[in-house]
Amino acid sequence: MLVASFAAVPAFALDAGAPQGTAASVVARAVSDVRHRARQVNFEGESASADARQVADWVINTDDNYSLPFLTVDKVSAKVFVFHADGRLRGATAALLGLAVGDYSVPGIGERKLSSIRLDERTTPAGRFVANLDHNLHGGEILWVDYDAAISLHPVATSNAKERRAERLATLSPLDNRISYGCINVPADFFKNVVSAALKARNGIVYVLPETRSPQKVFAFDDVSAQTSPHRANQGQPLPLVVLAAAD
């Protein structure tokens, strides 16, 4: 009924300064609410957890991605979402993640040999990362995520048949998707057609959701409808460069 009454209210009634309690002030508040309503990402029918939706909504409402393509990695659901810079979903897929549960990386782990990394140290760290494409030592294309921890997102590694990584990706359950040293593995076709295509021309932002803490704590936000991001405190400052490292 309120919407239907808009046409009957004079233009001056849309002024937020209208006297409180009048029909004009009610309409003004309603219009203001519509104008400032938080945007919501359309997941195009893809299943997504409440945390994944909340983080994606927060990103587009605050432009925390600096108008760059961005990815969210939901470790609990073992799923990766790739978005256009404006928040449109580009694609989603199951993913393999670090064997151990945890949101931190052991200091200096990126400089160690894989054979020295204990099972409980094989975590995929949570956080916000500036990421870009490069090639590993074998010439394969990868997306570097966290330099210090030597974490990348790359096509699924199938060199160790005993790990059955491709089979793990194909199952419907996320319970068998914890197998890597910390890197994020996705299907090869998805990497080529979605990840690589999205970030070919420029860097992107990767948001790895936590599994032992809340997204609000990790990304420092309270409300997805907030108009500013803590990562945009220094407006106009360039994004930090990413130093590349090796990964499993």
N, C-alpha and C positions, 0 to 999 in steps of 0.2 A: 504494500500500500504506500509505503514511503517513496518508493521509486516512481510510482504513478503520480505522486504529487509534485514532482520536480517541475514539470512543465507549467504548473499553475503558480509557481512561486516566482516573483520578480527577480531580475538578475541581481539586485542589490542584496537579496536574501542569501546569496551564496557567500557573502562576506563573513569571514570568521569572527568579525568584530560585532556582529549583530547582537542585540540584547539577549542575555541568557534567559532560557525558559520560553522564548518565542518560537513559533514554527520556523522562522528563518534560522535561528541558531541550531535547531535540530537538524535541518537540512544541511547547513554549513558543516556541522560535525560529520554527518554521513558522507558528504562529498570528500571531506578531508580524509576520512578513514579509507575510502576507496582509492584516493590518490596515493596514500602512503602504505597501502596493504602490501605485505611482503610477497615477492614473486616466488613461485614454486616451480621447481624443475619437473618437466614431463619425462618420466622414465619410459614412456612408450610401451607400457605393458610389461617391462622387465621387473622381476621380483627384486625388491631392494629393502634393506632393513631400515628401521626408523632412524638409526644413526647415519646411514648413508644418505638418506633423503635430507636430514637436517644439515649435514655438512655441505651438500651440494646447494641447498637453498641459501645457506649463509654465504657461500662463495659468490653467487650471482647477485645477492642483495647488497654486498659490500664491495664488489669488484676486487675481492682479495686476489684474484688471479691476474690482475693488471691487464685485463682484456686479452689474455693468452689462452690457448687451449689448455684444458686441465683434465686430470685423471683422479679418480678416487679409488682407493684400494681398501675394500672391506675385508679385514683379516678373519673376522668371526664367520662371515658367510663365504669366505674364499672366493671373492668376486671382484673384478675390475670393471669400472665404468669409464668411458672416454667421452669427453664433452667438447663441443665447439666452444669458442671463446664466449659466446653469448648464452651458454648453458644448454643448448640443444644437445640431446644425446646422440653421440656418433656411433656407439656400439658398446656391448657388454659381453663379458665372458667369465667362465670359471678360471681360477688361477691356483698355482701351487705356491706355497709360501715356506718360510723358515720352519724347520722341524719343531723348535721350541717355542712355547708360549712366552710372550714378553714384549715390551714396548721400547726397550733400550738395547743398544749394542755395547759389547764389552769394549772399553777403550783400547785402541790400537789393533782391533781385530782385522782391519783392512790391510794391515801390513804382514799378517801372519799367513803361513801355509795352510791350505785347507785341511791337511792331515793333522794339524795341531789344534783344530777347533773342536772342542768338546760338544757332545750332543746338546747340553743345556745352554750352550752359547750360540746356537744356530737360530737366532731370532731375526725377524723382519722388523726393523725399528719403525715406530710410529712418528708422524710429524709432517711438516710441510717442506717440500723440496723443490728447488728450481732444477728442472731436468732437461737434458737434450740428447739427441741421437749421436751415436758414434759407432765405432767398430771394435770388436774385441781382438785379441791376439791372433785369432784364427780367421779374421776378416768378416765375421758375422756381425750384422747390425744389431745393436742393443740400445736401450734407453737408460742412460746413467741417472741414478736417483740420489744416492747418498755417497759422496766421496769418502768420507772418513771411515764408513763401515764397508766400503766396496760393494755397495748394493746396486744392482741394476734390474730392470725389467726386460726380459728377453724371450725369444721363442723357446718353447719347452726343450730342455736338454734330454736327449734320449740315448746318450752314449753308454749309460749303465743300465743294461736290460733288467737287472734285478730290482731296480727302483720302480719300474713300471710307471714312469711319469705320465706317458700319454694315456694309459688306462685310468690313472687316477683323475686326470682332467675330465675324462668322459663320464665318470660316475655322477649321479645326481646329488650325492651327499658330500658336504664339505669336510667331513671327518677324516677322510684319507688324503687330504690335500696338503698336509704338512710333511715335507720331505726335503726341502732344499737347505743350503747353508745360510739362507737368508734372502737370496734373490727371489724375484717374482717371476714365475714362469707362466706364459700364456700360449695358446695354440699358435703355431707358426703362421697360419693364414690370417689370424686375427692381428698378429703383430704387424704383418706386412700391409694388410688392407685397411687397418684402423689406426693402430698406434703410429706406425711409420708415416702413413699418409697425413695424420693430424699434425705431426711435429716436424715434417720435412723442411718447412721454411723458417721455423723459429722455435725458440725454447717453449717449454710448457711448465705447468705447476703440477706436482704430484702430491696428493693428500693421502697419506697412509693412516687409516683410522686405527685407534688404539684398541686393545683387547683387555687391558688391565686397569685402564683409567677411562674417564669420560672424554668425549670429543671436546667438550667445553674447556676442560683443563688443558688438553694438548694444544688446541688451536686458539685458546684465549678469547672465547666469545661467550656471551650470555644469552643473546637473543638473535635468532636468524633474521629478524627484520631490522637489525641494526643497520644504520646507514654508513658506518665507517668500519674499517678493519684495523686491528692493532698492527698488522703487518704493513699498513699504508700510512703509518704515522709520519713518515718523511716523504710527503708528496713531492713528486718531481725527481726523486732520487732514482738512479738506474738500478735495475735488478742486479744482484751480485752475480759475478761470473761463476761458472761451475768448473772445478778442477776434476779431470777425469782420472779414473782408477780402474783396477781390474776387478772381476767378479766371477762367481762360480756359474 
